[in-house]
Amino acid sequence: MRVLIVVESLFGNTHVIAQVVADRLREDGVEVELVDAASATPHLDDADLVLAGAPTHNLGLPTGTSRASAVHRGAHPVSSGLREWIGTLGASSTPVVTFATKVQGRFSGSASKAAVTMLRRRGLSARQGTDFVVAGTTGPLTDGETDRARKWAGTLQG
């Protein structure tokens, strides 16, 4: 099995989740490629499964404006992210599962849910995976989230 993980991460929290998932999958003998969304190619057919992750901004996927705001708070600047990568995708039969980081709360939204909507509008097979909780806008991940990510990764091969 070959898994492509495409991740956008501004404060590093979403990347930590992606790395934990990649490490767990590799332990299970899966071939994994982990790439930043800004440098990801739009070709999915080389993978058996694509995982797509991003932080939640303003109830959904980050935008250029929300990324600029994050940079003012100390985030790593990126030229583009998951939203833009999804916009480059063409038809593919490779399934996509999304994940996100977000603050806990009733009105926090989900980048993974927004990504599924965009992916399906492009005709791709997509489902929402798991959202992982950060303690605030800049993080860190809350206690136990990396353990949850490892467990979640173990469910992805079925």
MARDOMI-190718 format. One record per atom (N, C-alpha, C): residue number from 0; x, y, z. Coordinates in steps of 0.1 Angstrom, whole numbers, plus 5000, padded with zeros to 4 digits. Layout:
# residues N
+------+------+------+------+
! doba !   xx !   yy !   zz !
+------+------+------+------+
!  NUM !    X !    Y !    Z !
...
+------+------+------+------+
END
This chain:
# residues 158
+------+------+------+------+
! doba !   xx !   yy !   zz !
+------+------+------+------+
!    0 ! 5009 ! 4988 ! 5000 !
!    0 ! 5000 ! 5000 ! 5000 !
!    0 ! 5009 ! 5012 ! 5000 !
!    1 ! 5005 ! 5022 ! 4992 !
!    1 ! 5012 ! 5035 ! 4992 !
!    1 ! 5003 ! 5046 ! 4996 !
!    2 ! 5007 ! 5054 ! 5005 !
!    2 ! 4999 ! 5065 ! 5011 !
!    2 ! 5006 ! 5079 ! 5008 !
!    3 ! 4999 ! 5088 ! 5003 !
!    3 ! 5004 ! 5102 ! 5002 !
!    3 ! 4997 ! 5110 ! 5012 !
!    4 ! 5005 ! 5117 ! 5020 !
!    4 ! 5000 ! 5127 ! 5030 !
!    4 ! 5004 ! 5141 ! 5026 !
!    5 ! 4994 ! 5149 ! 5024 !
!    5 ! 4995 ! 5163 ! 5020 !
!    5 ! 4991 ! 5171 ! 5031 !
!    6 ! 5000 ! 5180 ! 5037 !
!    6 ! 4996 ! 5187 ! 5049 !
!    6 ! 5000 ! 5202 ! 5048 !
!    7 ! 4991 ! 5210 ! 5053 !
!    7 ! 4994 ! 5224 ! 5055 !
!    7 ! 4995 ! 5226 ! 5070 !
!    8 ! 5006 ! 5233 ! 5074 !
!    8 ! 5008 ! 5235 ! 5088 !
!    8 ! 5015 ! 5249 ! 5090 !
!    9 ! 5009 ! 5257 ! 5098 !
!    9 ! 5015 ! 5270 ! 5100 !
!    9 ! 5022 ! 5272 ! 5114 !
!   10 ! 5017 ! 5266 ! 5124 !
!   10 ! 5024 ! 5266 ! 5137 !
!   10 ! 5030 ! 5253 ! 5140 !
!   11 ! 5029 ! 5243 ! 5131 !
!   11 ! 5036 ! 5230 ! 5133 !
!   11 ! 5027 ! 5219 ! 5139 !
!   12 ! 5015 ! 5222 ! 5144 !
!   12 ! 5007 ! 5212 ! 5151 !
!   12 ! 5001 ! 5202 ! 5141 !
!   13 ! 4997 ! 5207 ! 5130 !
!   13 ! 4991 ! 5198 ! 5120 !
!   13 ! 5002 ! 5189 ! 5114 !
!   14 ! 5014 ! 5194 ! 5112 !
!   14 ! 5025 ! 5186 ! 5107 !
!   14 ! 5029 ! 5176 ! 5117 !
!   15 ! 5028 ! 5179 ! 5130 !
!   15 ! 5031 ! 5168 ! 5141 !
!   15 ! 5021 ! 5157 ! 5139 !
!   16 ! 5009 ! 5160 ! 5137 !
!   16 ! 4999 ! 5149 ! 5135 !
!   16 ! 5002 ! 5141 ! 5123 !
!   17 ! 5005 ! 5148 ! 5112 !
!   17 ! 5008 ! 5141 ! 5099 !
!   17 ! 5021 ! 5132 ! 5101 !
!   18 ! 5031 ! 5137 ! 5108 !
!   18 ! 5043 ! 5129 ! 5110 !
!   18 ! 5040 ! 5116 ! 5119 !
!   19 ! 5032 ! 5118 ! 5129 !
!   19 ! 5028 ! 5106 ! 5138 !
!   19 ! 5020 ! 5096 ! 5129 !
!   20 ! 5011 ! 5101 ! 5121 !
!   20 ! 5004 ! 5091 ! 5112 !
!   20 ! 5013 ! 5084 ! 5103 !
!   21 ! 5022 ! 5092 ! 5097 !
!   21 ! 5032 ! 5086 ! 5087 !
!   21 ! 5041 ! 5076 ! 5094 !
!   22 ! 5046 ! 5079 ! 5106 !
!   22 ! 5054 ! 5070 ! 5113 !
!   22 ! 5047 ! 5057 ! 5116 !
!   23 ! 5034 ! 5058 ! 5121 !
!   23 ! 5026 ! 5046 ! 5124 !
!   23 ! 5024 ! 5037 ! 5112 !
!   24 ! 5020 ! 5044 ! 5101 !
!   24 ! 5018 ! 5036 ! 5088 !
!   24 ! 5031 ! 5029 ! 5084 !
!   25 ! 5042 ! 5036 ! 5085 !
!   25 ! 5055 ! 5030 ! 5081 !
!   25 ! 5058 ! 5018 ! 5090 !
!   26 ! 5055 ! 5019 ! 5103 !
!   26 ! 5056 ! 5007 ! 5112 !
!   26 ! 5048 ! 4995 ! 5107 !
!   27 ! 5037 ! 4998 ! 5101 !
!   27 ! 5028 ! 4987 ! 5096 !
!   27 ! 5032 ! 4983 ! 5082 !
!   28 ! 5044 ! 4988 ! 5077 !
!   28 ! 5048 ! 4983 ! 5064 !
!   28 ! 5043 ! 4991 ! 5052 !
!   29 ! 5037 ! 5002 ! 5054 !
!   29 ! 5031 ! 5011 ! 5044 !
!   29 ! 5041 ! 5020 ! 5038 !
!   30 ! 5042 ! 5022 ! 5025 !
!   30 ! 5050 ! 5032 ! 5019 !
!   30 ! 5043 ! 5045 ! 5020 !
!   31 ! 5050 ! 5055 ! 5026 !
!   31 ! 5044 ! 5068 ! 5029 !
!   31 ! 5052 ! 5079 ! 5023 !
!   32 ! 5046 ! 5089 ! 5017 !
!   32 ! 5052 ! 5101 ! 5013 !
!   32 ! 5045 ! 5112 ! 5019 !
!   33 ! 5052 ! 5121 ! 5027 !
!   33 ! 5046 ! 5132 ! 5034 !
!   33 ! 5052 ! 5145 ! 5028 !
!   34 ! 5042 ! 5153 ! 5022 !
!   34 ! 5046 ! 5165 ! 5015 !
!   34 ! 5038 ! 5177 ! 5020 !
!   35 ! 5045 ! 5189 ! 5020 !
!   35 ! 5037 ! 5201 ! 5023 !
!   35 ! 5028 ! 5205 ! 5011 !
!   36 ! 5016 ! 5210 ! 5014 !
!   36 ! 5006 ! 5213 ! 5004 !
!   36 ! 5012 ! 5223 ! 4994 !
!   37 ! 5020 ! 5232 ! 4998 !
!   37 ! 5025 ! 5242 ! 4989 !
!   37 ! 5034 ! 5236 ! 4978 !
!   38 ! 5040 ! 5225 ! 4981 !
!   38 ! 5049 ! 5219 ! 4971 !
!   38 ! 5043 ! 5206 ! 4965 !
!   39 ! 5031 ! 5202 ! 4969 !
!   39 ! 5025 ! 5189 ! 4964 !
!   39 ! 5021 ! 5190 ! 4950 !
!   40 ! 5023 ! 5180 ! 4942 !
!   40 ! 5018 ! 5179 ! 4929 !
!   40 ! 5003 ! 5175 ! 4928 !
!   41 ! 4996 ! 5178 ! 4917 !
!   41 ! 4982 ! 5174 ! 4917 !
!   41 ! 4980 ! 5160 ! 4912 !
!   42 ! 4990 ! 5151 ! 4913 !
!   42 ! 4988 ! 5137 ! 4908 !
!   42 ! 4985 ! 5128 ! 4920 !
!   43 ! 4974 ! 5122 ! 4920 !
!   43 ! 4970 ! 5113 ! 4931 !
!   43 ! 4971 ! 5098 ! 4927 !
!   44 ! 4971 ! 5095 ! 4914 !
!   44 ! 4970 ! 5081 ! 4910 !
!   44 ! 4982 ! 5073 ! 4914 !
!   45 ! 4993 ! 5078 ! 4918 !
!   45 ! 5004 ! 5071 ! 4922 !
!   45 ! 5002 ! 5065 ! 4936 !
!   46 ! 4992 ! 5069 ! 4943 !
!   46 ! 4989 ! 5065 ! 4957 !
!   46 ! 4977 ! 5056 ! 4957 !
!   47 ! 4976 ! 5048 ! 4968 !
!   47 ! 4964 ! 5040 ! 4970 !
!   47 ! 4954 ! 5047 ! 4979 !
!   48 ! 4960 ! 5057 ! 4987 !
!   48 ! 4952 ! 5065 ! 4996 !
!   48 ! 4959 ! 5078 ! 4998 !
!   49 ! 4951 ! 5089 ! 4998 !
!   49 ! 4957 ! 5102 ! 5001 !
!   49 ! 4950 ! 5107 ! 5014 !
!   50 ! 4959 ! 5112 ! 5023 !
!   50 ! 4955 ! 5119 ! 5035 !
!   50 ! 4958 ! 5134 ! 5033 !
!   51 ! 4948 ! 5142 ! 5036 !
!   51 ! 4950 ! 5156 ! 5034 !
!   51 ! 4946 ! 5164 ! 5047 !
!   52 ! 4956 ! 5171 ! 5053 !
!   52 ! 4954 ! 5178 ! 5065 !
!   52 ! 4957 ! 5192 ! 5065 !
!   53 ! 4950 ! 5200 ! 5074 !
!   53 ! 4952 ! 5214 ! 5075 !
!   53 ! 4947 ! 5219 ! 5088 !
!   54 ! 4952 ! 5231 ! 5093 !
!   54 ! 4946 ! 5237 ! 5105 !
!   54 ! 4933 ! 5243 ! 5101 !
!   55 ! 4924 ! 5244 ! 5111 !
!   55 ! 4911 ! 5251 ! 5109 !
!   55 ! 4913 ! 5266 ! 5112 !
!   56 ! 4909 ! 5274 ! 5102 !
!   56 ! 4909 ! 5288 ! 5103 !
!   56 ! 4895 ! 5294 ! 5100 !
!   57 ! 4890 ! 5302 ! 5108 !
!   57 ! 4877 ! 5308 ! 5105 !
!   57 ! 4867 ! 5298 ! 5101 !
!   58 ! 4866 ! 5287 ! 5108 !
!   58 ! 4856 ! 5276 ! 5106 !
!   58 ! 4859 ! 5267 ! 5094 !
!   59 ! 4869 ! 5269 ! 5087 !
!   59 ! 4872 ! 5261 ! 5075 !
!   59 ! 4887 ! 5260 ! 5072 !
!   60 ! 4890 ! 5259 ! 5059 !
!   60 ! 4903 ! 5258 ! 5054 !
!   60 ! 4910 ! 5272 ! 5055 !
!   61 ! 4923 ! 5273 ! 5057 !
!   61 ! 4930 ! 5285 ! 5057 !
!   61 ! 4929 ! 5292 ! 5043 !
!   62 ! 4929 ! 5305 ! 5043 !
!   62 ! 4930 ! 5313 ! 5031 !
!   62 ! 4942 ! 5322 ! 5032 !
!   63 ! 4945 ! 5329 ! 5021 !
!   63 ! 4957 ! 5338 ! 5021 !
!   63 ! 4956 ! 5348 ! 5032 !
!   64 ! 4944 ! 5353 ! 5034 !
!   64 ! 4942 ! 5363 ! 5045 !
!   64 ! 4944 ! 5357 ! 5059 !
!   65 ! 4939 ! 5345 ! 5061 !
!   65 ! 4940 ! 5339 ! 5074 !
!   65 ! 4955 ! 5335 ! 5077 !
!   66 ! 4962 ! 5331 ! 5066 !
!   66 ! 4976 ! 5327 ! 5067 !
!   66 ! 4984 ! 5339 ! 5071 !
!   67 ! 4981 ! 5351 ! 5065 !
!   67 ! 4989 ! 5363 ! 5068 !
!   67 ! 4986 ! 5367 ! 5082 !
!   68 ! 4974 ! 5366 ! 5087 !
!   68 ! 4971 ! 5369 ! 5101 !
!   68 ! 4979 ! 5359 ! 5110 !
!   69 ! 4980 ! 5347 ! 5107 !
!   69 ! 4987 ! 5337 ! 5115 !
!   69 ! 5002 ! 5341 ! 5115 !
!   70 ! 5008 ! 5345 ! 5104 !
!   70 ! 5022 ! 5349 ! 5104 !
!   70 ! 5024 ! 5361 ! 5113 !
!   71 ! 5015 ! 5370 ! 5115 !
!   71 ! 5016 ! 5381 ! 5124 !
!   71 ! 5017 ! 5375 ! 5139 !
!   72 ! 5012 ! 5363 ! 5141 !
!   72 ! 5012 ! 5357 ! 5154 !
!   72 ! 5023 ! 5347 ! 5156 !
!   73 ! 5032 ! 5347 ! 5146 !
!   73 ! 5044 ! 5339 ! 5147 !
!   73 ! 5044 ! 5326 ! 5139 !
!   74 ! 5034 ! 5324 ! 5130 !
!   74 ! 5034 ! 5312 ! 5122 !
!   74 ! 5044 ! 5313 ! 5111 !
!   75 ! 5048 ! 5301 ! 5106 !
!   75 ! 5057 ! 5299 ! 5095 !
!   75 ! 5050 ! 5303 ! 5082 !
!   76 ! 5055 ! 5313 ! 5075 !
!   76 ! 5048 ! 5317 ! 5062 !
!   76 ! 5048 ! 5306 ! 5052 !
!   77 ! 5037 ! 5304 ! 5045 !
!   77 ! 5037 ! 5295 ! 5034 !
!   77 ! 5030 ! 5302 ! 5022 !
!   78 ! 5034 ! 5298 ! 5010 !
!   78 ! 5030 ! 5305 ! 4998 !
!   78 ! 5015 ! 5301 ! 4994 !
!   79 ! 5012 ! 5289 ! 4997 !
!   79 ! 4998 ! 5284 ! 4994 !
!   79 ! 4996 ! 5272 ! 5004 !
!   80 ! 4984 ! 5266 ! 5003 !
!   80 ! 4980 ! 5256 ! 5012 !
!   80 ! 4971 ! 5245 ! 5006 !
!   81 ! 4964 ! 5238 ! 5015 !
!   81 ! 4956 ! 5227 ! 5010 !
!   81 ! 4944 ! 5232 ! 5001 !
!   82 ! 4939 ! 5244 ! 5004 !
!   82 ! 4928 ! 5249 ! 4996 !
!   82 ! 4932 ! 5251 ! 4981 !
!   83 ! 4944 ! 5256 ! 4979 !
!   83 ! 4949 ! 5259 ! 4966 !
!   83 ! 4953 ! 5245 ! 4959 !
!   84 ! 4959 ! 5236 ! 4967 !
!   84 ! 4963 ! 5223 ! 4962 !
!   84 ! 4950 ! 5216 ! 4957 !
!   85 ! 4940 ! 5216 ! 4965 !
!   85 ! 4927 ! 5209 ! 4960 !
!   85 ! 4922 ! 5215 ! 4947 !
!   86 ! 4924 ! 5228 ! 4946 !
!   86 ! 4920 ! 5235 ! 4933 !
!   86 ! 4927 ! 5231 ! 4921 !
!   87 ! 4939 ! 5224 ! 4923 !
!   87 ! 4947 ! 5220 ! 4911 !
!   87 ! 4943 ! 5205 ! 4907 !
!   88 ! 4936 ! 5198 ! 4915 !
!   88 ! 4933 ! 5184 ! 4913 !
!   88 ! 4924 ! 5181 ! 4902 !
!   89 ! 4927 ! 5171 ! 4894 !
!   89 ! 4918 ! 5166 ! 4884 !
!   89 ! 4912 ! 5153 ! 4888 !
!   90 ! 4906 ! 5147 ! 4879 !
!   90 ! 4899 ! 5134 ! 4882 !
!   90 ! 4909 ! 5123 ! 4887 !
!   91 ! 4904 ! 5116 ! 4896 !
!   91 ! 4912 ! 5105 ! 4902 !
!   91 ! 4903 ! 5095 ! 4909 !
!   92 ! 4906 ! 5083 ! 4909 !
!   92 ! 4899 ! 5073 ! 4916 !
!   92 ! 4905 ! 5070 ! 4930 !
!   93 ! 4916 ! 5076 ! 4933 !
!   93 ! 4922 ! 5075 ! 4946 !
!   93 ! 4914 ! 5081 ! 4957 !
!   94 ! 4910 ! 5074 ! 4967 !
!   94 ! 4902 ! 5080 ! 4978 !
!   94 ! 4911 ! 5089 ! 4986 !
!   95 ! 4904 ! 5100 ! 4991 !
!   95 ! 4911 ! 5110 ! 5000 !
!   95 ! 4904 ! 5110 ! 5013 !
!   96 ! 4911 ! 5110 ! 5024 !
!   96 ! 4906 ! 5111 ! 5038 !
!   96 ! 4912 ! 5124 ! 5044 !
!   97 ! 4904 ! 5132 ! 5050 !
!   97 ! 4909 ! 5145 ! 5055 !
!   97 ! 4911 ! 5144 ! 5070 !
!   98 ! 4919 ! 5153 ! 5075 !
!   98 ! 4921 ! 5155 ! 5089 !
!   98 ! 4924 ! 5169 ! 5092 !
!   99 ! 4923 ! 5174 ! 5104 !
!   99 ! 4926 ! 5188 ! 5107 !
!   99 ! 4929 ! 5189 ! 5122 !
!  100 ! 4935 ! 5201 ! 5125 !
!  100 ! 4937 ! 5205 ! 5139 !
!  100 ! 4927 ! 5217 ! 5141 !
!  101 ! 4922 ! 5218 ! 5153 !
!  101 ! 4913 ! 5228 ! 5156 !
!  101 ! 4912 ! 5231 ! 5171 !
!  102 ! 4907 ! 5242 ! 5175 !
!  102 ! 4905 ! 5245 ! 5189 !
!  102 ! 4892 ! 5238 ! 5192 !
!  103 ! 4891 ! 5234 ! 5205 !
!  103 ! 4878 ! 5228 ! 5210 !
!  103 ! 4868 ! 5239 ! 5211 !
!  104 ! 4856 ! 5235 ! 5207 !
!  104 ! 4845 ! 5245 ! 5209 !
!  104 ! 4834 ! 5242 ! 5200 !
!  105 ! 4822 ! 5246 ! 5204 !
!  105 ! 4810 ! 5244 ! 5196 !
!  105 ! 4810 ! 5251 ! 5183 !
!  106 ! 4816 ! 5262 ! 5182 !
!  106 ! 4816 ! 5270 ! 5169 !
!  106 ! 4830 ! 5271 ! 5163 !
!  107 ! 4838 ! 5260 ! 5164 !
!  107 ! 4852 ! 5261 ! 5159 !
!  107 ! 4853 ! 5257 ! 5144 !
!  108 ! 4843 ! 5250 ! 5139 !
!  108 ! 4843 ! 5246 ! 5125 !
!  108 ! 4854 ! 5235 ! 5123 !
!  109 ! 4856 ! 5231 ! 5111 !
!  109 ! 4866 ! 5221 ! 5108 !
!  109 ! 4871 ! 5222 ! 5094 !
!  110 ! 4885 ! 5223 ! 5093 !
!  110 ! 4891 ! 5224 ! 5080 !
!  110 ! 4889 ! 5210 ! 5072 !
!  111 ! 4888 ! 5199 ! 5080 !
!  111 ! 4887 ! 5186 ! 5073 !
!  111 ! 4873 ! 5185 ! 5066 !
!  112 ! 4863 ! 5191 ! 5073 !
!  112 ! 4849 ! 5191 ! 5067 !
!  112 ! 4849 ! 5199 ! 5054 !
!  113 ! 4855 ! 5211 ! 5055 !
!  113 ! 4856 ! 5220 ! 5044 !
!  113 ! 4863 ! 5214 ! 5032 !
!  114 ! 4874 ! 5207 ! 5035 !
!  114 ! 4882 ! 5200 ! 5025 !
!  114 ! 4874 ! 5189 ! 5018 !
!  115 ! 4866 ! 5182 ! 5025 !
!  115 ! 4858 ! 5171 ! 5019 !
!  115 ! 4848 ! 5178 ! 5009 !
!  116 ! 4842 ! 5189 ! 5013 !
!  116 ! 4833 ! 5195 ! 5004 !
!  116 ! 4840 ! 5200 ! 4991 !
!  117 ! 4851 ! 5206 ! 4992 !
!  117 ! 4859 ! 5210 ! 4980 !
!  117 ! 4863 ! 5198 ! 4972 !
!  118 ! 4868 ! 5188 ! 4978 !
!  118 ! 4872 ! 5176 ! 4971 !
!  118 ! 4860 ! 5169 ! 4963 !
!  119 ! 4849 ! 5168 ! 4970 !
!  119 ! 4837 ! 5162 ! 4963 !
!  119 ! 4832 ! 5171 ! 4952 !
!  120 ! 4833 ! 5184 ! 4953 !
!  120 ! 4829 ! 5193 ! 4942 !
!  120 ! 4838 ! 5191 ! 4930 !
!  121 ! 4850 ! 5186 ! 4932 !
!  121 ! 4859 ! 5183 ! 4921 !
!  121 ! 4858 ! 5169 ! 4916 !
!  122 ! 4848 ! 5162 ! 4921 !
!  122 ! 4845 ! 5148 ! 4916 !
!  122 ! 4853 ! 5137 ! 4923 !
!  123 ! 4860 ! 5140 ! 4934 !
!  123 ! 4868 ! 5131 ! 4940 !
!  123 ! 4861 ! 5123 ! 4951 !
!  124 ! 4865 ! 5111 ! 4954 !
!  124 ! 4860 ! 5103 ! 4965 !
!  124 ! 4867 ! 5108 ! 4978 !
!  125 ! 4859 ! 5114 ! 4987 !
!  125 ! 4865 ! 5120 ! 4999 !
!  125 ! 4856 ! 5117 ! 5011 !
!  126 ! 4863 ! 5115 ! 5022 !
!  126 ! 4855 ! 5114 ! 5035 !
!  126 ! 4863 ! 5121 ! 5046 !
!  127 ! 4856 ! 5126 ! 5055 !
!  127 ! 4862 ! 5133 ! 5067 !
!  127 ! 4868 ! 5122 ! 5076 !
!  128 ! 4880 ! 5124 ! 5080 !
!  128 ! 4887 ! 5116 ! 5090 !
!  128 ! 4885 ! 5121 ! 5104 !
!  129 ! 4896 ! 5125 ! 5111 !
!  129 ! 4895 ! 5129 ! 5124 !
!  129 ! 4901 ! 5143 ! 5126 !
!  130 ! 4895 ! 5151 ! 5135 !
!  130 ! 4900 ! 5164 ! 5139 !
!  130 ! 4907 ! 5162 ! 5152 !
!  131 ! 4919 ! 5169 ! 5153 !
!  131 ! 4927 ! 5168 ! 5165 !
!  131 ! 4927 ! 5182 ! 5172 !
!  132 ! 4927 ! 5182 ! 5185 !
!  132 ! 4925 ! 5195 ! 5192 !
!  132 ! 4938 ! 5201 ! 5197 !
!  133 ! 4939 ! 5214 ! 5194 !
!  133 ! 4950 ! 5223 ! 5199 !
!  133 ! 4945 ! 5231 ! 5210 !
!  134 ! 4954 ! 5235 ! 5219 !
!  134 ! 4950 ! 5243 ! 5231 !
!  134 ! 4946 ! 5258 ! 5228 !
!  135 ! 4950 ! 5263 ! 5217 !
!  135 ! 4947 ! 5276 ! 5213 !
!  135 ! 4952 ! 5278 ! 5198 !
!  136 ! 4950 ! 5290 ! 5193 !
!  136 ! 4954 ! 5293 ! 5180 !
!  136 ! 4967 ! 5288 ! 5176 !
!  137 ! 4977 ! 5290 ! 5184 !
!  137 ! 4991 ! 5286 ! 5181 !
!  137 ! 4994 ! 5272 ! 5186 !
!  138 ! 4985 ! 5266 ! 5194 !
!  138 ! 4988 ! 5253 ! 5200 !
!  138 ! 4993 ! 5254 ! 5214 !
!  139 ! 4998 ! 5244 ! 5219 !
!  139 ! 5002 ! 5231 ! 5214 !
!  139 ! 4990 ! 5222 ! 5212 !
!  140 ! 4993 ! 5210 ! 5207 !
!  140 ! 4982 ! 5199 ! 5207 !
!  140 ! 4979 ! 5196 ! 5222 !
!  141 ! 4966 ! 5193 ! 5224 !
!  141 ! 4962 ! 5190 ! 5238 !
!  141 ! 4967 ! 5176 ! 5241 !
!  142 ! 4968 ! 5173 ! 5254 !
!  142 ! 4973 ! 5160 ! 5259 !
!  142 ! 4965 ! 5148 ! 5252 !
!  143 ! 4972 ! 5139 ! 5248 !
!  143 ! 4966 ! 5127 ! 5242 !
!  143 ! 4964 ! 5127 ! 5227 !
!  144 ! 4965 ! 5138 ! 5221 !
!  144 ! 4962 ! 5139 ! 5206 !
!  144 ! 4971 ! 5131 ! 5197 !
!  145 ! 4984 ! 5131 ! 5201 !
!  145 ! 4993 ! 5123 ! 5193 !
!  145 ! 4990 ! 5108 ! 5194 !
!  146 ! 4986 ! 5104 ! 5206 !
!  146 ! 4982 ! 5090 ! 5208 !
!  146 ! 4969 ! 5087 ! 5200 !
!  147 ! 4960 ! 5096 ! 5199 !
!  147 ! 4948 ! 5095 ! 5191 !
!  147 ! 4952 ! 5094 ! 5176 !
!  148 ! 4962 ! 5102 ! 5172 !
!  148 ! 4966 ! 5101 ! 5158 !
!  148 ! 4972 ! 5088 ! 5155 !
!  149 ! 4980 ! 5082 ! 5164 !
!  149 ! 4986 ! 5069 ! 5161 !
!  149 ! 4975 ! 5058 ! 5160 !
!  150 ! 4965 ! 5059 ! 5169 !
!  150 ! 4954 ! 5049 ! 5168 !
!  150 ! 4946 ! 5051 ! 5155 !
!  151 ! 4943 ! 5063 ! 5152 !
!  151 ! 4936 ! 5066 ! 5139 !
!  151 ! 4943 ! 5061 ! 5127 !
!  152 ! 4957 ! 5063 ! 5127 !
!  152 ! 4965 ! 5057 ! 5116 !
!  152 ! 4963 ! 5042 ! 5114 !
!  153 ! 4962 ! 5036 ! 5126 !
!  153 ! 4960 ! 5021 ! 5125 !
!  153 ! 4947 ! 5016 ! 5119 !
!  154 ! 4937 ! 5025 ! 5118 !
!  154 ! 4924 ! 5022 ! 5112 !
!  154 ! 4924 ! 5025 ! 5097 !
!  155 ! 4934 ! 5031 ! 5091 !
!  155 ! 4934 ! 5035 ! 5077 !
!  155 ! 4937 ! 5025 ! 5067 !
!  156 ! 4941 ! 5013 ! 5070 !
!  156 ! 4945 ! 5003 ! 5060 !
!  156 ! 4934 ! 4994 ! 5057 !
!  157 ! 4922 ! 4995 ! 5063 !
!  157 ! 4912 ! 4986 ! 5060 !
!  157 ! 4904 ! 4989 ! 5049 !
+------+------+------+------+
END
